[in-house]
Amino acid sequence: MEILSKEQYNEYEAFASSHPQSCFTQSIKWRDVKSNWGYEVVVSRNDAGKIVGGCAVLIQKIPFIGTSFLYSPRGPVCDLHDKAVLADLKHGIDELAKRYKAHMFKMDPDTLMTDTEFMKLALGMGFEHFAGPEGFETIQARFNYRLYIEGRTQEEVLASLTQKTRYNIRVAQKRGVEVRVVGEEYLDDFVRIMQTTGERDGFNVRPKSYFKRMLDALGENVRMYMAFYEDKPISGAITTNYAGKTCYVYGASDNIYRNVMPNYLVQWEMICWAIETGCSVYDFQGVSGILDESNHMYGLYRFKKGFNGQLDELIGEFNYIYNPAACKLTDLAIESKDKLNKIKRKLKGNS
């Protein structure tokens, strides 16, 4: 086990960027996106000194309580069934917990709920498991809709889409919708459309500064796509391409010109990027695990399902508790803050 110095981060990046278990949130570049968090990298080496497992850890200090929260988004990066490597990485996490007076460590690896072998190993190491029924109770969405490319060509993938989705892609093309990869000069338009989408669908929108950090930090591993109709930006998305996976992370569409189907063409262009770069999977990211047409999230699932992928139920979160009393205090503080924010939003809506 080793806790890396910053001078060694490039070695970890070479490992993480090529490992099938990895994700863009395990890239060292992610620390510049989450710049308000602390950051450490724990690795496990074999006898030859080669990295065989790693865990990039975000560190959030909890004011007034005097502890820290450790989180490895989509970590660890290793063979999840290698008990020795997992134990080695856990030893490194324990060292970080001492260093930062952590009350909890959380990880949410990219593996399926059916991975009973990893579940047994994690529980045997003292982790507590958490997974909510809808899938949005966890930090990362637990139900992801994914299109497995498996070496197919664009023509083969296009032919595999549902007839309605292929039709909607053609509608956008025939109506003159143009999808471009754009730079930061279109961030104001993207944020404006995101705010429109948030108001329509009932979610909070991150500030422009966050999206700018994401584009700056991830560099060639991220793209912002924008759909234009009659030279007006009407739809957009931010997607990552890392470790053989293309992930649709943020998407937005205006309330106007939805009849020209820009979202379908944006998705298709991002899928094409995944195919061109040899990715094994295009990840549409989160949907609700409650597949009932009366569910308020069902429309999102229906849209993604048209691309004829599959719904993956991920295993959820694993928490290791170092200080139960501090955990309870932190939970109470978060709950109180959430209640206060709800009151503020209600008062603002009535003003």
C-alpha positions in Angstrom: 0.0 0.0 0.0 1.1 3.5 -0.7 -0.4 7.0 -0.4 0.9 8.8 -3.5 2.6 12.1 -3.6 1.5 14.6 -6.2 4.6 13.9 -8.2 3.4 10.3 -8.6 -0.1 11.1 -9.8 0.8 10.6 -13.5 1.6 7.0 -12.8 -1.8 6.5 -11.2 -3.5 8.3 -14.2 -1.8 5.9 -16.6 -3.2 3.0 -14.6 -6.7 4.5 -14.1 -7.2 5.7 -17.7 -6.7 2.1 -19.0 -8.4 0.0 -16.4 -11.8 -1.5 -17.3 -13.1 -0.9 -13.7 -12.3 2.8 -13.9 -14.4 5.9 -14.4 -13.8 9.6 -15.2 -14.4 10.4 -11.5 -11.3 8.3 -10.7 -9.1 10.3 -13.0 -6.6 12.7 -11.2 -8.2 15.4 -13.4 -11.4 15.1 -11.3 -9.7 16.8 -8.4 -9.6 20.1 -10.3 -13.4 19.8 -10.9 -14.0 19.2 -7.2 -11.6 21.9 -6.2 -13.4 22.7 -3.0 -12.5 19.2 -1.7 -9.2 17.7 -0.5 -7.7 14.9 -2.5 -5.5 11.8 -2.0 -4.7 8.7 -4.0 -4.1 5.3 -2.4 -2.6 2.5 -4.5 -1.7 -1.2 -4.1 1.4 -2.5 -5.8 2.5 -6.0 -6.7 5.9 -7.5 -6.0 7.3 -5.8 -9.1 6.2 -2.4 -7.9 3.4 -2.1 -10.5 0.1 -0.5 -9.5 -2.6 -3.2 -9.4 -5.3 -1.3 -7.6 -6.1 2.3 -6.8 -8.5 4.6 -5.1 -8.8 8.3 -5.7 -10.4 9.8 -2.6 -12.1 13.2 -2.1 -11.9 14.7 1.3 -14.5 17.1 2.8 -13.9 18.7 6.1 -16.9 19.0 8.3 -16.9 22.4 10.1 -17.8 22.7 13.8 -17.7 18.9 14.2 -14.0 18.6 13.5 -14.1 15.5 11.3 -13.9 14.7 7.6 -15.9 12.7 5.1 -13.9 10.5 2.7 -15.5 9.6 -0.6 -14.1 7.6 -3.6 -16.6 8.1 -6.5 -16.9 4.9 -8.5 -13.8 3.5 -6.6 -11.9 1.4 -6.1 -10.2 0.7 -9.4 -9.0 -2.9 -9.3 -10.1 -6.5 -9.6 -13.1 -6.3 -7.2 -12.7 -9.9 -6.4 -9.0 -9.7 -5.3 -9.3 -9.9 -1.6 -5.6 -9.0 -1.0 -5.7 -5.9 -3.1 -9.0 -4.7 -1.5 -7.5 -5.2 1.9 -4.4 -3.3 1.0 -6.4 -0.4 -0.3 -8.6 -0.4 2.8 -5.4 -0.2 4.9 -4.5 3.0 3.0 -8.0 4.4 3.6 -7.6 3.7 7.3 -4.4 5.7 7.2 -6.2 8.6 5.5 -9.0 8.4 8.1 -6.4 8.9 10.9 -4.7 11.7 9.0 -7.9 13.6 8.4 -9.9 12.5 11.5 -12.6 11.0 9.2 -15.9 9.8 10.6 -16.8 7.9 7.4 -15.5 6.5 4.1 -17.9 5.9 1.2 -17.3 4.1 -2.1 -19.7 3.1 -4.9 -17.9 0.8 -7.4 -19.2 0.3 -10.9 -20.4 -3.3 -10.5 -23.8 -4.9 -10.6 -26.1 -5.8 -7.8 -25.7 -9.4 -8.8 -22.0 -9.2 -7.8 -22.4 -11.3 -4.7 -18.7 -12.0 -4.4 -17.8 -8.4 -4.0 -20.7 -7.9 -1.7 -19.5 -10.7 0.6 -15.9 -9.3 0.5 -17.0 -5.7 1.4 -19.3 -6.8 4.2 -16.6 -9.1 5.5 -14.3 -6.0 5.7 -16.8 -4.2 7.9 -18.5 -2.0 5.3 -22.3 -1.2 5.6 -24.2 -1.5 2.4 -26.9 1.0 1.2 -29.1 1.0 -1.9 -32.4 2.8 -2.3 -35.3 1.5 -4.4 -35.5 4.4 -6.8 -31.8 4.7 -7.3 -31.4 8.4 -6.7 -31.1 8.0 -2.9 -27.3 7.4 -3.4 -24.8 10.0 -4.5 -24.3 8.3 -7.9 -27.4 7.1 -9.7 -27.8 3.3 -9.0 -29.8 2.4 -12.1 -27.9 3.3 -15.3 -29.1 2.7 -18.9 -26.2 1.6 -21.1 -25.6 0.8 -24.7 -22.9 -1.8 -25.1 -21.1 -1.2 -28.4 -19.0 -4.3 -28.4 -17.0 -3.4 -31.5 -20.0 -2.6 -33.7 -19.9 -0.1 -36.5 -22.0 3.1 -36.6 -24.2 1.4 -39.2 -24.7 -1.6 -37.1 -25.5 0.4 -33.9 -27.9 2.7 -35.8 -29.7 -0.3 -37.2 -30.1 -1.7 -33.7 -32.0 1.3 -32.4 -35.7 1.2 -32.1 -37.6 2.3 -35.2 -39.1 5.4 -33.5 -35.6 6.5 -32.3 -34.1 6.1 -35.8 -37.1 8.1 -37.2 -36.6 10.9 -34.7 -32.9 11.1 -35.5 -33.9 11.5 -39.2 -36.5 14.1 -38.3 -33.8 16.2 -36.7 -31.5 15.8 -39.7 -34.2 16.6 -42.3 -35.4 19.7 -40.3 -31.9 21.1 -40.5 -30.8 20.6 -36.9 -27.0 20.8 -36.7 -25.0 19.3 -33.8 -21.6 20.7 -33.1 -18.8 20.2 -30.5 -18.5 23.6 -29.0 -16.2 25.4 -26.5 -16.6 27.6 -23.5 -18.0 30.4 -25.6 -21.3 28.6 -25.5 -21.4 28.0 -21.7 -23.8 30.9 -21.1 -26.2 29.3 -23.6 -25.8 25.8 -22.1 -26.4 27.1 -18.6 -29.5 29.1 -19.7 -30.9 25.9 -21.3 -30.0 23.9 -18.2 -31.9 26.3 -16.1 -34.9 26.0 -18.4 -34.7 22.2 -18.1 -34.3 22.4 -14.3 -37.4 24.5 -13.9 -39.4 22.2 -16.2 -38.2 18.9 -14.6 -37.7 20.0 -11.0 -34.0 19.8 -10.3 -31.3 22.3 -9.2 -28.7 23.4 -11.7 -25.0 23.7 -11.1 -23.4 27.1 -11.6 -21.5 28.1 -14.8 -18.2 27.9 -12.9 -18.7 24.2 -12.3 -19.2 23.4 -15.9 -16.2 25.6 -16.8 -14.0 23.7 -14.4 -15.2 20.4 -15.9 -14.4 21.4 -19.4 -11.0 22.9 -18.4 -10.0 20.0 -16.1 -11.0 17.0 -18.2 -9.6 18.4 -21.5 -9.7 15.9 -24.3 -11.7 13.5 -22.1 -14.8 15.8 -22.2 -16.9 17.4 -24.9 -19.8 19.9 -24.9 -22.3 19.3 -27.7 -24.8 21.8 -28.8 -27.8 21.4 -31.2 -28.7 24.4 -33.4 -31.9 25.1 -35.2 -32.1 28.1 -37.5 -28.7 29.0 -35.9 -30.2 29.1 -32.4 -28.8 26.9 -29.6 -31.8 24.7 -28.5 -30.2 21.7 -26.8 -26.9 20.7 -25.3 -25.0 18.0 -23.4 -21.7 17.5 -21.6 -20.2 14.0 -22.0 -17.0 12.3 -20.9 -14.8 9.7 -22.7 -12.5 7.9 -20.4 -11.2 4.3 -19.8 -13.2 2.9 -22.6 -16.5 4.4 -21.5 -18.4 7.4 -22.9 -20.8 8.9 -20.2 -23.6 11.3 -20.9 -23.3 13.4 -17.7 -25.4 16.6 -18.2 -28.1 17.3 -20.7 -30.5 20.2 -21.4 -33.2 21.2 -23.9 -35.1 24.4 -24.4 -38.9 24.5 -24.3 -39.0 25.7 -27.9 -38.4 23.6 -31.1 -38.7 20.3 -29.3 -40.7 19.1 -32.3 -37.5 19.0 -34.4 -36.1 16.3 -32.0 -32.7 17.8 -31.2 -32.0 15.6 -28.2 -32.1 12.4 -30.4 -29.5 13.8 -32.8 -27.3 15.0 -29.9 -27.3 11.5 -28.3 -26.5 9.9 -31.7 -23.5 12.2 -32.2 -22.2 11.4 -28.8 -22.7 7.6 -29.4 -20.7 8.1 -32.6 -17.9 9.6 -30.6 -17.9 6.5 -28.4 -17.7 4.3 -31.5 -15.0 6.3 -33.1 -12.8 6.1 -30.0 -13.2 2.4 -29.5 -15.3 2.6 -26.3 -17.0 -0.6 -25.1 -20.0 1.2 -23.7 -22.1 4.4 -24.0 -23.6 5.2 -20.6 -26.8 7.2 -20.6 -26.4 7.4 -16.8 -29.2 7.5 -14.3 -32.8 6.5 -14.6 -35.3 5.5 -11.9 -35.4 1.9 -10.8 -39.2 2.2 -10.5 -40.3 1.3 -14.1 -43.9 2.4 -13.7 -45.5 4.7 -16.3 -47.0 6.7 -13.5 -43.6 7.5 -12.1 -42.5 11.1 -12.7 -39.1 9.8 -14.1 -40.5 7.3 -16.5 -40.3 9.7 -19.5 -36.5 9.8 -19.1 -36.3 6.0 -19.1 -38.6 5.8 -22.2 -36.3 8.2 -24.1 -33.1 6.3 -23.2 -34.8 2.9 -23.8 -35.3 3.9 -27.4 -31.6 3.5 -28.0 -32.1 -0.3 -27.3 -29.4 -0.7 -24.6 -30.0 -2.4 -21.2 -30.8 -1.3 -17.7 -28.0 -2.1 -15.3 -28.8 -2.2 -11.5 -25.6 -1.2 -9.8 -24.6 -2.4 -6.4 -24.9 0.9 -4.5 -22.8 2.4 -1.7 -20.5 0.9 0.9 -19.9 2.9 4.0 -17.1 2.3 6.6 -17.9 4.1 9.9 -15.0 5.3 11.9 -16.9 7.6 14.3 -20.6 6.7 14.8 -21.3 9.8 17.0 -19.8 12.2 14.5 -21.8 10.4 11.7 -25.0 11.1 13.6 -24.1 14.7 14.2 -23.2 15.2 10.5 -26.5 13.6 9.4 -28.5 15.9 11.7 -26.6 19.0 10.4 -27.3 18.0 6.8 -31.0 17.3 7.6 -31.3 20.7 9.3 -29.6 22.4 6.3 -32.0 20.7 3.8 -35.0 21.7 5.8 -33.8 25.3 6.0 -33.2 25.4 2.2 -36.7 24.0 1.6 -38.2 26.8 3.7 -36.1 29.4 1.9 -37.2 28.1 -1.5 -40.8 28.1 -0.4 -40.6 31.7 0.9 -38.9 32.8 -2.4 -41.7 31.1 -4.4 -44.3 33.0 -2.4 -42.5 36.4 -2.7 
